[in-house]
């Protein structure tokens, strides 16, 4: 009886530890192994470039002090993205880290670290002119689906639209929010096309067999858990950054720029 009880307690301890949140050390190890630490830094640059571009389209120029204040807001809220990964259970964490320890996993992580959004946007114009075989298109479509790329882009588009709506006069905001789903439906085909092009460009140096292996990994429960948490982290991050950035931009406009 005593031996049986000890076995049950041991089993309970193993089960509990398997589903415990990962530690700060493990979180840092994941961010470095996956390249997400560099990706977070690049994400901030991408948002700033997007804001500057939107201002330029309106005939405005965001001053350096305002951009610095926006950078501080983004840096302050970075933990909103990464902290969500803490809820990974140990089993998924070990499986994910095992992938990033492989040659292919290291190649993927290095690709993430080297991503330059400005360079990508310039190079994709020429890349879009290249012919891609039907077989490779099919493989890339499966990879994009497994990677939840389209879902992530739609979520970012939603947050971006909400940011723009909040910068509009209050009497217009309610109507625009009600029309948000219609706006997203209209841009969804463009997002799908953009995801296809971006995926083809991003994995241009990968063989078909490597793409199949990455897709198979992305379909695993552990990789799906990782992707869902990345998607949630992105959403939490944007929800934290959006109101603060919007308020900053509104104050700048009200003070006469």
WOSUL-V285814 format. One record per backbone hydrogen bond with DSSP energy under -1.0 kcal/mol. NH is the residue of the N-H (numbers start at 0). CO is the residue of the C=O. Records with the same first field share a line. If there is no record, write none. Layout:
NH->CO + CO
//
This chain:
4->0
5->1
6->2
7->3
8->4
9->5
10->6
11->7
12->8
13->9
14->10
15->11
16->12
17->13
21->85
26->22
27->23
28->24
29->25
30->26
31->27
32->28
33->29
36->30
38->34
39->35
40->36
41->37
42->38
43->39
44->40
45->41
46->42
47->43
48->44
49->45
50->46
51->47
52->48
53->49
54->50
55->51
56->52
58->55
59->54
66->62
67->63
68->64
69->65
70->66
71->67
72->68
73->69
74->70
75->71
76->72
77->74
79->76
80->77
81->77
82->78
84->81
85->82
86->83
87->84
89->17
90->17
92->88
93->89
94->90
95->91
96->92
97->93
98->94
99->95
101->98
105->101
106->102
107->103
108->104
109->105
110->106
111->107
112->108
113->109
119->115
120->116
121->117
122->118
123->119
126->122
127->123
128->125
129->126
136->132
137->133
138->134
139->135
140->136
141->137
142->138
143->139
144->140
145->141
146->142
147->144
148->143
151->147
152->148
153->149
154->150
155->151
156->152
157->153
158->154
159->155
160->156
161->157
162->158
163->159
164->160
165->161
167->164
171->168
172->168
175->171
176->172
177->173
178->174
179->176
182->178
183->179
184->180
185->181
186->182
187->183
190->186
191->187
192->188
193->189
194->190
195->191
196->192
197->193
198->194
199->195
200->196
201->197
202->198
203->200
205->202
210->206
211->207
212->208
213->209
214->210
215->211
216->212
217->213
218->214
219->216
223->219
224->220
225->221
226->222
227->223
228->224
229->225
230->226
231->227
232->228
233->229
234->230
235->231
236->232
237->233
238->234
239->235
240->236
241->237
244->240
245->241
246->242
247->243
248->244
249->245
250->246
251->247
252->248
253->249
254->250
255->252
256->251
//
